[in-house]
Amino acid sequence: MNKKSIIKYLSSILQKKRKIPIKFKKNLEKFNFIDSGFIDSLEIFFFIVQIEKKFKIKFSNKEINSKKFKIIPGITELIQKKLRR
């Protein structure tokens, strides 16, 4: 799966409850959806489960707690790295 498809998939999961703010739509690198409170801890859990199920991967605690995991492009990078293995 290519980068654009992964980003689209991740964005669609996040937007099921509420829309990503317009100011971040074109600049996802700056949208920290965790620290901003866009999703709560329970939503984060289900977000992770959906990603792991879709891509048949497993995130480590270190990856989940990393800065990369707080932005869509960062998660995309983690997913792509796991899919290449």
N, C-alpha and C positions, 0 to 999 in steps of 0.2 A: 504494500500500500504506500502511495506517495505522500509526501509531506502535506500537500494541500488537502488531500482526502482526510488525513488524520486530523488536521486542524479543524476542518469542517465538522467531522464527527464529534470532536471534543466540544466545540462551540455549541453544537445542537444539544448535547447532554446538559450543558450548563444553562442553556436557554429554555429548558423545559419548564422551569418554575418562574423565571423572570428574564427579561431581555438584558443583554450585555449593554451597558451604557454607551450611547452613541459616540462619545469622545474616545472610546477604546475600540470600537468596531474595526477601524482601519489600523489601529496600532496596538495589537494584542500583546506585544512585548511589554507594554507598560501596565497591563491590567492584571494586578495581583488579586485574583478572585478569592484567595483565602484570607489574607491580611485585611482586605477591604470589608470582609464580612458578607460578601456576595452569597456565599454558601456557608452553612453552619457545619458543625462537626458530624452530624448524622448524614447530611448531604454529601460531605466529603467521603465518608465511608462508602456510600452507594455509588458515588462517582468512580472511586477506585475499583470497586467490584465490577462495574459495567465495563471499564476499560480492560481490566484483566480478563474478563470473560470474552469480550469481543476479539482481542488480539491474542488470546491464549498465552498470556505472560503473567509473571508475578513480580510485583515491586517489592524491594527490600524496605525495611524501616528507614534505612539511611537515605534511600531515594525519595521516599514519601516525605521525609523531613528536610529535604534539600531545598535550596532557593529555586532550583529549576522546576520543582513540582508546584510552584505557586503561580506559574504563568503557562498559558497554553503552548507557546513555542518550546518551552523547556520540557514539558511533558511529552510533546511530539518528538523531541530529540531523544528522550529516554526510551520511548516506544520503538523508534527506528533502530536504536542501538540494540535493543533486545531482539528485534525481528531479524537482524543481520546475523545473530549467533546461530 
